[in-house]
Amino acid sequence: MTPTEKFNALGYKLPPPPAPKGVYKPCLIDGNYLYVSGHGPVREDGSLIFGRVGSEVDKDYAKNAALHTGLTILSSIVTKLGSLDRIKKVIKVLGMVNAEPDFGAHPYVINGCSELFAAIWGEEDGIGVRSAVGMGSLPENITVEIEALFLIH
């Protein structure tokens, strides 16, 4: 199956691609690489997912927010490239979690996005290198922000 067919089989819907809220591009192609700016968790209806992990929301809520952030990234990819099938490999994911200082399950949270990418592109091409870190705050109090780098065909 193609990445698009795998995505469709998962049953998820893509949210609308977010418009930049600053001076940057959501995606940038350089040679065979697609750089994706930091994206937040957007629901299918266009609303954002908010909450600080450890005080306002729990780690499962945050993992779901990371899944939605992955879907938002996919929406920007489809907008830029026309299809998920143009992605050859996930190179890097940087996941930032809006968390209390004593929260430590950042990798668990970012797995929400990483598991989505692995389901679409497989274990060999869908899992790249990754960082999962905590932040003192994120824009508008969103729960997660993720940026990524992809190799394209």
Chimera marker file (.cmm) of the C-alpha trace (Angstrom):
<marker_set name="trace">
<marker id="1" x="0.000" y="0.000" z="0.000" r="1" g="1" b="0" radius="0.5"/>
<marker id="2" x="1.064" y="3.576" z="-0.623" r="1" g="1" b="0" radius="0.5"/>
<marker id="3" x="1.446" y="6.037" z="2.261" r="1" g="1" b="0" radius="0.5"/>
<marker id="4" x="-1.830" y="7.685" z="1.200" r="1" g="1" b="0" radius="0.5"/>
<marker id="5" x="-3.623" y="4.325" z="1.218" r="1" g="1" b="0" radius="0.5"/>
<marker id="6" x="-2.156" y="3.512" z="4.639" r="1" g="1" b="0" radius="0.5"/>
<marker id="7" x="-3.303" y="6.879" z="5.967" r="1" g="1" b="0" radius="0.5"/>
<marker id="8" x="-6.815" y="6.375" z="4.592" r="1" g="1" b="0" radius="0.5"/>
<marker id="9" x="-6.965" y="2.897" z="6.177" r="1" g="1" b="0" radius="0.5"/>
<marker id="10" x="-6.268" y="4.456" z="9.593" r="1" g="1" b="0" radius="0.5"/>
<marker id="11" x="-9.543" y="6.376" z="9.346" r="1" g="1" b="0" radius="0.5"/>
<marker id="12" x="-8.213" y="9.784" z="10.381" r="1" g="1" b="0" radius="0.5"/>
<marker id="13" x="-9.223" y="13.064" z="8.756" r="1" g="1" b="0" radius="0.5"/>
<marker id="14" x="-6.776" y="15.871" z="8.100" r="1" g="1" b="0" radius="0.5"/>
<marker id="15" x="-7.431" y="19.218" z="9.750" r="1" g="1" b="0" radius="0.5"/>
<marker id="16" x="-7.174" y="22.395" z="7.703" r="1" g="1" b="0" radius="0.5"/>
<marker id="17" x="-3.544" y="23.413" z="7.197" r="1" g="1" b="0" radius="0.5"/>
<marker id="18" x="-2.672" y="26.171" z="9.643" r="1" g="1" b="0" radius="0.5"/>
<marker id="19" x="-1.827" y="29.634" z="8.389" r="1" g="1" b="0" radius="0.5"/>
<marker id="20" x="1.476" y="30.996" z="9.731" r="1" g="1" b="0" radius="0.5"/>
<marker id="21" x="1.085" y="33.124" z="12.870" r="1" g="1" b="0" radius="0.5"/>
<marker id="22" x="4.396" y="34.840" z="12.294" r="1" g="1" b="0" radius="0.5"/>
<marker id="23" x="7.035" y="35.488" z="9.678" r="1" g="1" b="0" radius="0.5"/>
<marker id="24" x="7.865" y="31.969" z="8.471" r="1" g="1" b="0" radius="0.5"/>
<marker id="25" x="6.859" y="29.282" z="5.969" r="1" g="1" b="0" radius="0.5"/>
<marker id="26" x="5.008" y="26.165" z="7.180" r="1" g="1" b="0" radius="0.5"/>
<marker id="27" x="7.106" y="24.025" z="4.800" r="1" g="1" b="0" radius="0.5"/>
<marker id="28" x="10.243" y="24.612" z="2.794" r="1" g="1" b="0" radius="0.5"/>
<marker id="29" x="11.797" y="22.378" z="0.150" r="1" g="1" b="0" radius="0.5"/>
<marker id="30" x="15.589" y="22.414" z="-0.195" r="1" g="1" b="0" radius="0.5"/>
<marker id="31" x="16.922" y="19.809" z="-2.609" r="1" g="1" b="0" radius="0.5"/>
<marker id="32" x="15.481" y="16.454" z="-1.561" r="1" g="1" b="0" radius="0.5"/>
<marker id="33" x="14.421" y="17.653" z="1.886" r="1" g="1" b="0" radius="0.5"/>
<marker id="34" x="11.144" y="19.025" z="3.186" r="1" g="1" b="0" radius="0.5"/>
<marker id="35" x="11.564" y="21.079" z="6.341" r="1" g="1" b="0" radius="0.5"/>
<marker id="36" x="8.354" y="21.475" z="8.334" r="1" g="1" b="0" radius="0.5"/>
<marker id="37" x="8.105" y="24.345" z="10.819" r="1" g="1" b="0" radius="0.5"/>
<marker id="38" x="6.752" y="23.799" z="14.295" r="1" g="1" b="0" radius="0.5"/>
<marker id="39" x="3.076" y="22.820" z="14.155" r="1" g="1" b="0" radius="0.5"/>
<marker id="40" x="0.536" y="22.693" z="16.947" r="1" g="1" b="0" radius="0.5"/>
<marker id="41" x="-2.379" y="20.332" z="17.524" r="1" g="1" b="0" radius="0.5"/>
<marker id="42" x="-5.316" y="21.260" z="15.274" r="1" g="1" b="0" radius="0.5"/>
<marker id="43" x="-8.604" y="19.373" z="15.336" r="1" g="1" b="0" radius="0.5"/>
<marker id="44" x="-10.590" y="18.579" z="12.194" r="1" g="1" b="0" radius="0.5"/>
<marker id="45" x="-12.832" y="21.593" z="12.898" r="1" g="1" b="0" radius="0.5"/>
<marker id="46" x="-9.789" y="23.903" z="12.986" r="1" g="1" b="0" radius="0.5"/>
<marker id="47" x="-9.747" y="24.414" z="16.761" r="1" g="1" b="0" radius="0.5"/>
<marker id="48" x="-6.528" y="24.053" z="18.750" r="1" g="1" b="0" radius="0.5"/>
<marker id="49" x="-5.807" y="21.692" z="21.648" r="1" g="1" b="0" radius="0.5"/>
<marker id="50" x="-4.655" y="23.506" z="24.775" r="1" g="1" b="0" radius="0.5"/>
<marker id="51" x="-3.338" y="22.612" z="28.209" r="1" g="1" b="0" radius="0.5"/>
<marker id="52" x="-0.164" y="22.253" z="30.233" r="1" g="1" b="0" radius="0.5"/>
<marker id="53" x="0.758" y="18.662" z="31.023" r="1" g="1" b="0" radius="0.5"/>
<marker id="54" x="1.015" y="17.884" z="34.708" r="1" g="1" b="0" radius="0.5"/>
<marker id="55" x="-1.355" y="20.597" z="35.902" r="1" g="1" b="0" radius="0.5"/>
<marker id="56" x="-4.147" y="21.109" z="33.354" r="1" g="1" b="0" radius="0.5"/>
<marker id="57" x="-4.072" y="17.869" z="31.331" r="1" g="1" b="0" radius="0.5"/>
<marker id="58" x="-2.618" y="14.375" z="31.690" r="1" g="1" b="0" radius="0.5"/>
<marker id="59" x="-0.093" y="12.502" z="29.557" r="1" g="1" b="0" radius="0.5"/>
<marker id="60" x="-2.749" y="10.592" z="27.559" r="1" g="1" b="0" radius="0.5"/>
<marker id="61" x="-4.488" y="13.842" z="26.627" r="1" g="1" b="0" radius="0.5"/>
<marker id="62" x="-1.084" y="15.193" z="25.582" r="1" g="1" b="0" radius="0.5"/>
<marker id="63" x="-0.286" y="12.070" z="23.530" r="1" g="1" b="0" radius="0.5"/>
<marker id="64" x="-3.565" y="12.594" z="21.681" r="1" g="1" b="0" radius="0.5"/>
<marker id="65" x="-2.540" y="16.225" z="21.119" r="1" g="1" b="0" radius="0.5"/>
<marker id="66" x="0.737" y="14.953" z="19.598" r="1" g="1" b="0" radius="0.5"/>
<marker id="67" x="-1.276" y="12.687" z="17.279" r="1" g="1" b="0" radius="0.5"/>
<marker id="68" x="-3.314" y="15.717" z="16.181" r="1" g="1" b="0" radius="0.5"/>
<marker id="69" x="-0.087" y="17.655" z="15.692" r="1" g="1" b="0" radius="0.5"/>
<marker id="70" x="1.125" y="14.869" z="13.413" r="1" g="1" b="0" radius="0.5"/>
<marker id="71" x="-2.126" y="15.102" z="11.454" r="1" g="1" b="0" radius="0.5"/>
<marker id="72" x="-1.618" y="18.857" z="11.165" r="1" g="1" b="0" radius="0.5"/>
<marker id="73" x="1.885" y="18.280" z="9.785" r="1" g="1" b="0" radius="0.5"/>
<marker id="74" x="0.433" y="15.816" z="7.264" r="1" g="1" b="0" radius="0.5"/>
<marker id="75" x="-2.086" y="18.448" z="6.194" r="1" g="1" b="0" radius="0.5"/>
<marker id="76" x="0.717" y="20.912" z="5.491" r="1" g="1" b="0" radius="0.5"/>
<marker id="77" x="2.638" y="18.217" z="3.587" r="1" g="1" b="0" radius="0.5"/>
<marker id="78" x="-0.360" y="17.458" z="1.364" r="1" g="1" b="0" radius="0.5"/>
<marker id="79" x="-0.863" y="21.189" z="0.783" r="1" g="1" b="0" radius="0.5"/>
<marker id="80" x="2.801" y="21.667" z="-0.183" r="1" g="1" b="0" radius="0.5"/>
<marker id="81" x="3.497" y="18.419" z="-2.084" r="1" g="1" b="0" radius="0.5"/>
<marker id="82" x="0.046" y="17.297" z="-3.198" r="1" g="1" b="0" radius="0.5"/>
<marker id="83" x="0.377" y="13.823" z="-1.662" r="1" g="1" b="0" radius="0.5"/>
<marker id="84" x="1.898" y="11.910" z="1.236" r="1" g="1" b="0" radius="0.5"/>
<marker id="85" x="3.350" y="9.587" z="-1.410" r="1" g="1" b="0" radius="0.5"/>
<marker id="86" x="6.030" y="12.200" z="-2.183" r="1" g="1" b="0" radius="0.5"/>
<marker id="87" x="7.605" y="11.558" z="1.232" r="1" g="1" b="0" radius="0.5"/>
<marker id="88" x="10.321" y="8.910" z="1.089" r="1" g="1" b="0" radius="0.5"/>
<marker id="89" x="11.491" y="8.945" z="4.715" r="1" g="1" b="0" radius="0.5"/>
<marker id="90" x="11.073" y="10.661" z="8.065" r="1" g="1" b="0" radius="0.5"/>
<marker id="91" x="14.498" y="12.032" z="8.980" r="1" g="1" b="0" radius="0.5"/>
<marker id="92" x="13.927" y="13.923" z="12.251" r="1" g="1" b="0" radius="0.5"/>
<marker id="93" x="11.155" y="14.868" z="14.637" r="1" g="1" b="0" radius="0.5"/>
<marker id="94" x="11.524" y="17.494" z="17.365" r="1" g="1" b="0" radius="0.5"/>
<marker id="95" x="8.663" y="17.308" z="19.851" r="1" g="1" b="0" radius="0.5"/>
<marker id="96" x="8.098" y="20.031" z="22.424" r="1" g="1" b="0" radius="0.5"/>
<marker id="97" x="5.692" y="19.420" z="25.298" r="1" g="1" b="0" radius="0.5"/>
<marker id="98" x="4.103" y="22.242" z="27.305" r="1" g="1" b="0" radius="0.5"/>
<marker id="99" x="4.786" y="20.689" z="30.709" r="1" g="1" b="0" radius="0.5"/>
<marker id="100" x="5.267" y="21.320" z="34.389" r="1" g="1" b="0" radius="0.5"/>
<marker id="101" x="8.918" y="21.128" z="35.509" r="1" g="1" b="0" radius="0.5"/>
<marker id="102" x="8.401" y="17.782" z="37.295" r="1" g="1" b="0" radius="0.5"/>
<marker id="103" x="6.756" y="16.071" z="34.282" r="1" g="1" b="0" radius="0.5"/>
<marker id="104" x="9.076" y="13.498" z="32.714" r="1" g="1" b="0" radius="0.5"/>
<marker id="105" x="7.111" y="11.455" z="30.172" r="1" g="1" b="0" radius="0.5"/>
<marker id="106" x="7.927" y="13.616" z="27.133" r="1" g="1" b="0" radius="0.5"/>
<marker id="107" x="8.860" y="10.609" z="24.929" r="1" g="1" b="0" radius="0.5"/>
<marker id="108" x="5.511" y="8.958" z="25.710" r="1" g="1" b="0" radius="0.5"/>
<marker id="109" x="3.659" y="12.104" z="24.644" r="1" g="1" b="0" radius="0.5"/>
<marker id="110" x="5.552" y="12.573" z="21.363" r="1" g="1" b="0" radius="0.5"/>
<marker id="111" x="4.935" y="8.910" z="20.510" r="1" g="1" b="0" radius="0.5"/>
<marker id="112" x="1.451" y="10.109" z="19.493" r="1" g="1" b="0" radius="0.5"/>
<marker id="113" x="3.026" y="11.674" z="16.405" r="1" g="1" b="0" radius="0.5"/>
<marker id="114" x="5.814" y="9.142" z="15.891" r="1" g="1" b="0" radius="0.5"/>
<marker id="115" x="3.410" y="6.187" z="15.949" r="1" g="1" b="0" radius="0.5"/>
<marker id="116" x="1.295" y="7.905" z="13.271" r="1" g="1" b="0" radius="0.5"/>
<marker id="117" x="4.305" y="8.418" z="11.003" r="1" g="1" b="0" radius="0.5"/>
<marker id="118" x="5.433" y="4.801" z="11.545" r="1" g="1" b="0" radius="0.5"/>
<marker id="119" x="1.950" y="3.553" z="10.595" r="1" g="1" b="0" radius="0.5"/>
<marker id="120" x="2.039" y="5.540" z="7.348" r="1" g="1" b="0" radius="0.5"/>
<marker id="121" x="5.639" y="5.031" z="6.172" r="1" g="1" b="0" radius="0.5"/>
<marker id="122" x="6.560" y="1.835" z="8.052" r="1" g="1" b="0" radius="0.5"/>
<marker id="123" x="9.223" y="1.178" z="10.655" r="1" g="1" b="0" radius="0.5"/>
<marker id="124" x="12.153" y="1.619" z="8.265" r="1" g="1" b="0" radius="0.5"/>
<marker id="125" x="11.064" y="4.900" z="6.639" r="1" g="1" b="0" radius="0.5"/>
<marker id="126" x="8.563" y="6.243" z="9.168" r="1" g="1" b="0" radius="0.5"/>
<marker id="127" x="10.838" y="6.342" z="12.203" r="1" g="1" b="0" radius="0.5"/>
<marker id="128" x="13.682" y="8.818" z="12.167" r="1" g="1" b="0" radius="0.5"/>
<marker id="129" x="15.833" y="10.383" z="14.835" r="1" g="1" b="0" radius="0.5"/>
<marker id="130" x="13.908" y="12.306" z="17.472" r="1" g="1" b="0" radius="0.5"/>
<marker id="131" x="14.044" y="14.643" z="20.411" r="1" g="1" b="0" radius="0.5"/>
<marker id="132" x="11.213" y="14.975" z="22.931" r="1" g="1" b="0" radius="0.5"/>
<marker id="133" x="11.635" y="17.851" z="25.355" r="1" g="1" b="0" radius="0.5"/>
<marker id="134" x="9.643" y="19.859" z="27.860" r="1" g="1" b="0" radius="0.5"/>
<marker id="135" x="8.995" y="23.575" z="27.528" r="1" g="1" b="0" radius="0.5"/>
<marker id="136" x="8.004" y="26.138" z="30.106" r="1" g="1" b="0" radius="0.5"/>
<marker id="137" x="5.320" y="27.395" z="27.732" r="1" g="1" b="0" radius="0.5"/>
<marker id="138" x="4.154" y="27.102" z="24.139" r="1" g="1" b="0" radius="0.5"/>
<marker id="139" x="2.237" y="29.608" z="21.982" r="1" g="1" b="0" radius="0.5"/>
<marker id="140" x="-1.312" y="30.256" z="23.209" r="1" g="1" b="0" radius="0.5"/>
<marker id="141" x="-0.849" y="27.412" z="25.755" r="1" g="1" b="0" radius="0.5"/>
<marker id="142" x="-1.049" y="24.651" z="23.103" r="1" g="1" b="0" radius="0.5"/>
<marker id="143" x="-0.156" y="21.251" z="24.555" r="1" g="1" b="0" radius="0.5"/>
<marker id="144" x="2.427" y="20.176" z="21.982" r="1" g="1" b="0" radius="0.5"/>
<marker id="145" x="4.477" y="21.673" z="19.157" r="1" g="1" b="0" radius="0.5"/>
<marker id="146" x="6.349" y="19.476" z="16.671" r="1" g="1" b="0" radius="0.5"/>
<marker id="147" x="8.688" y="20.222" z="13.789" r="1" g="1" b="0" radius="0.5"/>
<marker id="148" x="10.038" y="17.634" z="11.348" r="1" g="1" b="0" radius="0.5"/>
<marker id="149" x="12.409" y="16.963" z="8.481" r="1" g="1" b="0" radius="0.5"/>
<marker id="150" x="11.523" y="14.585" z="5.634" r="1" g="1" b="0" radius="0.5"/>
<marker id="151" x="13.365" y="13.156" z="2.614" r="1" g="1" b="0" radius="0.5"/>
<marker id="152" x="11.236" y="13.533" z="-0.518" r="1" g="1" b="0" radius="0.5"/>
<marker id="153" x="11.150" y="11.661" z="-3.833" r="1" g="1" b="0" radius="0.5"/>
<link id1="1" id2="2" r="1" g="1" b="0" radius="0.2"/>
<link id1="2" id2="3" r="1" g="1" b="0" radius="0.2"/>
<link id1="3" id2="4" r="1" g="1" b="0" radius="0.2"/>
<link id1="4" id2="5" r="1" g="1" b="0" radius="0.2"/>
<link id1="5" id2="6" r="1" g="1" b="0" radius="0.2"/>
<link id1="6" id2="7" r="1" g="1" b="0" radius="0.2"/>
<link id1="7" id2="8" r="1" g="1" b="0" radius="0.2"/>
<link id1="8" id2="9" r="1" g="1" b="0" radius="0.2"/>
<link id1="9" id2="10" r="1" g="1" b="0" radius="0.2"/>
<link id1="10" id2="11" r="1" g="1" b="0" radius="0.2"/>
<link id1="11" id2="12" r="1" g="1" b="0" radius="0.2"/>
<link id1="12" id2="13" r="1" g="1" b="0" radius="0.2"/>
<link id1="13" id2="14" r="1" g="1" b="0" radius="0.2"/>
<link id1="14" id2="15" r="1" g="1" b="0" radius="0.2"/>
<link id1="15" id2="16" r="1" g="1" b="0" radius="0.2"/>
<link id1="16" id2="17" r="1" g="1" b="0" radius="0.2"/>
<link id1="17" id2="18" r="1" g="1" b="0" radius="0.2"/>
<link id1="18" id2="19" r="1" g="1" b="0" radius="0.2"/>
<link id1="19" id2="20" r="1" g="1" b="0" radius="0.2"/>
<link id1="20" id2="21" r="1" g="1" b="0" radius="0.2"/>
<link id1="21" id2="22" r="1" g="1" b="0" radius="0.2"/>
<link id1="22" id2="23" r="1" g="1" b="0" radius="0.2"/>
<link id1="23" id2="24" r="1" g="1" b="0" radius="0.2"/>
<link id1="24" id2="25" r="1" g="1" b="0" radius="0.2"/>
<link id1="25" id2="26" r="1" g="1" b="0" radius="0.2"/>
<link id1="26" id2="27" r="1" g="1" b="0" radius="0.2"/>
<link id1="27" id2="28" r="1" g="1" b="0" radius="0.2"/>
<link id1="28" id2="29" r="1" g="1" b="0" radius="0.2"/>
<link id1="29" id2="30" r="1" g="1" b="0" radius="0.2"/>
<link id1="30" id2="31" r="1" g="1" b="0" radius="0.2"/>
<link id1="31" id2="32" r="1" g="1" b="0" radius="0.2"/>
<link id1="32" id2="33" r="1" g="1" b="0" radius="0.2"/>
<link id1="33" id2="34" r="1" g="1" b="0" radius="0.2"/>
<link id1="34" id2="35" r="1" g="1" b="0" radius="0.2"/>
<link id1="35" id2="36" r="1" g="1" b="0" radius="0.2"/>
<link id1="36" id2="37" r="1" g="1" b="0" radius="0.2"/>
<link id1="37" id2="38" r="1" g="1" b="0" radius="0.2"/>
<link id1="38" id2="39" r="1" g="1" b="0" radius="0.2"/>
<link id1="39" id2="40" r="1" g="1" b="0" radius="0.2"/>
<link id1="40" id2="41" r="1" g="1" b="0" radius="0.2"/>
<link id1="41" id2="42" r="1" g="1" b="0" radius="0.2"/>
<link id1="42" id2="43" r="1" g="1" b="0" radius="0.2"/>
<link id1="43" id2="44" r="1" g="1" b="0" radius="0.2"/>
<link id1="44" id2="45" r="1" g="1" b="0" radius="0.2"/>
<link id1="45" id2="46" r="1" g="1" b="0" radius="0.2"/>
<link id1="46" id2="47" r="1" g="1" b="0" radius="0.2"/>
<link id1="47" id2="48" r="1" g="1" b="0" radius="0.2"/>
<link id1="48" id2="49" r="1" g="1" b="0" radius="0.2"/>
<link id1="49" id2="50" r="1" g="1" b="0" radius="0.2"/>
<link id1="50" id2="51" r="1" g="1" b="0" radius="0.2"/>
<link id1="51" id2="52" r="1" g="1" b="0" radius="0.2"/>
<link id1="52" id2="53" r="1" g="1" b="0" radius="0.2"/>
<link id1="53" id2="54" r="1" g="1" b="0" radius="0.2"/>
<link id1="54" id2="55" r="1" g="1" b="0" radius="0.2"/>
<link id1="55" id2="56" r="1" g="1" b="0" radius="0.2"/>
<link id1="56" id2="57" r="1" g="1" b="0" radius="0.2"/>
<link id1="57" id2="58" r="1" g="1" b="0" radius="0.2"/>
<link id1="58" id2="59" r="1" g="1" b="0" radius="0.2"/>
<link id1="59" id2="60" r="1" g="1" b="0" radius="0.2"/>
<link id1="60" id2="61" r="1" g="1" b="0" radius="0.2"/>
<link id1="61" id2="62" r="1" g="1" b="0" radius="0.2"/>
<link id1="62" id2="63" r="1" g="1" b="0" radius="0.2"/>
<link id1="63" id2="64" r="1" g="1" b="0" radius="0.2"/>
<link id1="64" id2="65" r="1" g="1" b="0" radius="0.2"/>
<link id1="65" id2="66" r="1" g="1" b="0" radius="0.2"/>
<link id1="66" id2="67" r="1" g="1" b="0" radius="0.2"/>
<link id1="67" id2="68" r="1" g="1" b="0" radius="0.2"/>
<link id1="68" id2="69" r="1" g="1" b="0" radius="0.2"/>
<link id1="69" id2="70" r="1" g="1" b="0" radius="0.2"/>
<link id1="70" id2="71" r="1" g="1" b="0" radius="0.2"/>
<link id1="71" id2="72" r="1" g="1" b="0" radius="0.2"/>
<link id1="72" id2="73" r="1" g="1" b="0" radius="0.2"/>
<link id1="73" id2="74" r="1" g="1" b="0" radius="0.2"/>
<link id1="74" id2="75" r="1" g="1" b="0" radius="0.2"/>
<link id1="75" id2="76" r="1" g="1" b="0" radius="0.2"/>
<link id1="76" id2="77" r="1" g="1" b="0" radius="0.2"/>
<link id1="77" id2="78" r="1" g="1" b="0" radius="0.2"/>
<link id1="78" id2="79" r="1" g="1" b="0" radius="0.2"/>
<link id1="79" id2="80" r="1" g="1" b="0" radius="0.2"/>
<link id1="80" id2="81" r="1" g="1" b="0" radius="0.2"/>
<link id1="81" id2="82" r="1" g="1" b="0" radius="0.2"/>
<link id1="82" id2="83" r="1" g="1" b="0" radius="0.2"/>
<link id1="83" id2="84" r="1" g="1" b="0" radius="0.2"/>
<link id1="84" id2="85" r="1" g="1" b="0" radius="0.2"/>
<link id1="85" id2="86" r="1" g="1" b="0" radius="0.2"/>
<link id1="86" id2="87" r="1" g="1" b="0" radius="0.2"/>
<link id1="87" id2="88" r="1" g="1" b="0" radius="0.2"/>
<link id1="88" id2="89" r="1" g="1" b="0" radius="0.2"/>
<link id1="89" id2="90" r="1" g="1" b="0" radius="0.2"/>
<link id1="90" id2="91" r="1" g="1" b="0" radius="0.2"/>
<link id1="91" id2="92" r="1" g="1" b="0" radius="0.2"/>
<link id1="92" id2="93" r="1" g="1" b="0" radius="0.2"/>
<link id1="93" id2="94" r="1" g="1" b="0" radius="0.2"/>
<link id1="94" id2="95" r="1" g="1" b="0" radius="0.2"/>
<link id1="95" id2="96" r="1" g="1" b="0" radius="0.2"/>
<link id1="96" id2="97" r="1" g="1" b="0" radius="0.2"/>
<link id1="97" id2="98" r="1" g="1" b="0" radius="0.2"/>
<link id1="98" id2="99" r="1" g="1" b="0" radius="0.2"/>
<link id1="99" id2="100" r="1" g="1" b="0" radius="0.2"/>
<link id1="100" id2="101" r="1" g="1" b="0" radius="0.2"/>
<link id1="101" id2="102" r="1" g="1" b="0" radius="0.2"/>
<link id1="102" id2="103" r="1" g="1" b="0" radius="0.2"/>
<link id1="103" id2="104" r="1" g="1" b="0" radius="0.2"/>
<link id1="104" id2="105" r="1" g="1" b="0" radius="0.2"/>
<link id1="105" id2="106" r="1" g="1" b="0" radius="0.2"/>
<link id1="106" id2="107" r="1" g="1" b="0" radius="0.2"/>
<link id1="107" id2="108" r="1" g="1" b="0" radius="0.2"/>
<link id1="108" id2="109" r="1" g="1" b="0" radius="0.2"/>
<link id1="109" id2="110" r="1" g="1" b="0" radius="0.2"/>
<link id1="110" id2="111" r="1" g="1" b="0" radius="0.2"/>
<link id1="111" id2="112" r="1" g="1" b="0" radius="0.2"/>
<link id1="112" id2="113" r="1" g="1" b="0" radius="0.2"/>
<link id1="113" id2="114" r="1" g="1" b="0" radius="0.2"/>
<link id1="114" id2="115" r="1" g="1" b="0" radius="0.2"/>
<link id1="115" id2="116" r="1" g="1" b="0" radius="0.2"/>
<link id1="116" id2="117" r="1" g="1" b="0" radius="0.2"/>
<link id1="117" id2="118" r="1" g="1" b="0" radius="0.2"/>
<link id1="118" id2="119" r="1" g="1" b="0" radius="0.2"/>
<link id1="119" id2="120" r="1" g="1" b="0" radius="0.2"/>
<link id1="120" id2="121" r="1" g="1" b="0" radius="0.2"/>
<link id1="121" id2="122" r="1" g="1" b="0" radius="0.2"/>
<link id1="122" id2="123" r="1" g="1" b="0" radius="0.2"/>
<link id1="123" id2="124" r="1" g="1" b="0" radius="0.2"/>
<link id1="124" id2="125" r="1" g="1" b="0" radius="0.2"/>
<link id1="125" id2="126" r="1" g="1" b="0" radius="0.2"/>
<link id1="126" id2="127" r="1" g="1" b="0" radius="0.2"/>
<link id1="127" id2="128" r="1" g="1" b="0" radius="0.2"/>
<link id1="128" id2="129" r="1" g="1" b="0" radius="0.2"/>
<link id1="129" id2="130" r="1" g="1" b="0" radius="0.2"/>
<link id1="130" id2="131" r="1" g="1" b="0" radius="0.2"/>
<link id1="131" id2="132" r="1" g="1" b="0" radius="0.2"/>
<link id1="132" id2="133" r="1" g="1" b="0" radius="0.2"/>
<link id1="133" id2="134" r="1" g="1" b="0" radius="0.2"/>
<link id1="134" id2="135" r="1" g="1" b="0" radius="0.2"/>
<link id1="135" id2="136" r="1" g="1" b="0" radius="0.2"/>
<link id1="136" id2="137" r="1" g="1" b="0" radius="0.2"/>
<link id1="137" id2="138" r="1" g="1" b="0" radius="0.2"/>
<link id1="138" id2="139" r="1" g="1" b="0" radius="0.2"/>
<link id1="139" id2="140" r="1" g="1" b="0" radius="0.2"/>
<link id1="140" id2="141" r="1" g="1" b="0" radius="0.2"/>
<link id1="141" id2="142" r="1" g="1" b="0" radius="0.2"/>
<link id1="142" id2="143" r="1" g="1" b="0" radius="0.2"/>
<link id1="143" id2="144" r="1" g="1" b="0" radius="0.2"/>
<link id1="144" id2="145" r="1" g="1" b="0" radius="0.2"/>
<link id1="145" id2="146" r="1" g="1" b="0" radius="0.2"/>
<link id1="146" id2="147" r="1" g="1" b="0" radius="0.2"/>
<link id1="147" id2="148" r="1" g="1" b="0" radius="0.2"/>
<link id1="148" id2="149" r="1" g="1" b="0" radius="0.2"/>
<link id1="149" id2="150" r="1" g="1" b="0" radius="0.2"/>
<link id1="150" id2="151" r="1" g="1" b="0" radius="0.2"/>
<link id1="151" id2="152" r="1" g="1" b="0" radius="0.2"/>
<link id1="152" id2="153" r="1" g="1" b="0" radius="0.2"/>
</marker_set>
